Amino acid sequence: EKQVAFVAGMPIHECLVPRGLFDLGLGSIVVSRKMPNDHIGFAIFLVDVFCLGVKSCLFAALPRGEYERKLGDLRQAEGLEPIQPACAVKLVQNAAAYAQDLGLSPHWEYATIKKIFGDINPALCPQEFKLGKDGKPRYISGPHETMADSEMIIDILNKKLGPGGFDYMMKVDLQDE
């Protein structure tokens, strides 16, 4: 936690967002800052813009070369492109707030890791982000969610929005076939 607070005062290195985030609904948003001794402190927020908000997040500080290697795979996999720091923060915060309005909490480490935003002002972002899909939340169960997790999320959405107030897609286990 102290390290996140320390890094939050450093200059921005880069902020990245997946090219197809609003098509796929899920992607990694990166906020990184330059540290002394050619290190980069960074946070990666796995954000579901359709429903769940901040699904996971992590913070690390690495030598620049190691940071570049680690991010190289992510850049490739998700087509990461630069985004204004204010817009990266606004997007992460809006997604977290959208999910919370639905009754869904962000990842347990979000409160600590979001401190990397420091003095970045999301109000300076001119972009507007439309969360949800086709005007309503769309829950898509992920590979790490159990059937119980999915049922709990659908139950929360049903209580909040009523049947038909949201869309969902669940994975089906066909191993019994």
N, C-alpha and C positions, 0 to 999 in steps of 0.2 A: 504493500500500500504506500509506503514511504517512497519507494522507487517510482511509482506511477506519479505521485505528486511532484517529485523532483523533475521527472521528464516533462511534465505538463508546462514547466517554465522554459523549456528549451525551444529553439526555432523549429518551425515546421520543416520536415524533409519532403514528404509528399502525402497526398491523400488519394486513394484509389477506389473505384467502384466498378462492378462488373458491367460490361456493355449491355447485356440482355437482362438486367435485373428485373425489370417490370414485365418482361415476357415470361421468364422462368419463375419469378416470384421469390427466389432464394439466391443469396450470394454473399460474398465476403467484402465488407467495407473496411479499408485499411486507413489508419491514421498513424503517421510516423513522424518522429522528431529527431533532430540531430543532437547527439550527446558528445561530451568530451571524448578524446582519444579515438576519434573516428568510429564511434559506435552509433547505432540507431536504436532508439526505443520506439516500440510500436504496439498497437493494439489491432486485433482483427475481430470484427463483429460479424458473426454469421446472422444475417438479417432476412427474415421472412416478411416481405412487404405485402403479402396477400392476407396474412392473418396473425401469425405468432410473434411478430416483432423480433426482439433479440433472442435468438435460439441458443446461441453460445457466444462466448468471447474469451479472448486470451490476451495476455500482455507479455512481452519479452523485450529484452535488450541484448543486442548481438553486435559483434564487429560488422562493419558495413558489408564486407564480402560475404559473410554468412547470411546476413539479411537479404542481400541480392539473390543468393542461391535459393534460399527458402521461398522468397517471393516469386522467383522465376517460374516455379511450377504452378503457383496460384495464378500468376499473370496469364500463363498459357491456358490453364484449365478454364478460367472464368473470363478471359478477355478483359482483364482489368485495364481501366483507363483513368487518367487524372481527373479529379473533380476539385473544385474550390473547397478549401477547408471548411468554410461556413456551410457549404451545401452537404458535405460529408456528415458534419455534426447534426445539421437539421434533419437529414434523412434518417440517421440512426435514432435520434430523439423522437422524431415523428412516428417511426415504426414502433418504438417501445410504448409510446403514449397510445397509439392506435390499439395495440394488443391489450394494454391495461384497461382501456375503455371497454373492451370485450370481456374483461375479467381474467385475462391471461398475463401472468407476471413475466418480466424479462429474466434471463439467465441469472443465477444467484450471484455471480461475480460482477454483473453489470454496474452496480452502484459504485464499486471500487474502480473498475477499469475505465469507466467513462470520465474519470478525473483527468485522463490524458487530454481531454478537450481543452483544459486550461481556460485561457481567455478568448478562445475562438467564439465569435458571436454568430449564432445561427440566423439571427434576424437579418444579417447582411447578405444572406443567400436569396437571390431573386427568383430562383426556381420554386415551383410548387410541385409537390409529389402527391399523386393520387394513389392512395393505399387501398388494399382490397383488389378484387378483380371483377370487372363488369358491375361496379357499383355496390358490391357487398363482399364481406369476408369470404375467402376460399381457403379452407383447411386442407392441406395435402399431407398425409401421414408420411413421415420420413423413415429411413432405414433403421434408425436407432430408437424409434418409438414403439413401445409394446402395444398390443391390442388394448390393454388396460389404459395406457396413456391416451391413445386415440379416443377411446370411449369417454374418458374423463373430459377431454377437450371438447368433444361433440356435445356432451352433457352441459358444459359451461356455456357453449354457444347457443344451445337450445333454450336454456333458461334466460339468457340475455336477449336473444333475437327472435326466438320462436321458430317453429318449423318453417323452412323456406326462406328464412332470414339470412341464410348463408349457404354456400356450396361446400361440399367436401369430397375428397377422393381418398380411399383407404387402400393400402396394399392388401392383397389377398394371398394367403399361403396355399399354394397349389400342390404341396408335397404329398397330400393325401390322395391325390387323383391317381 
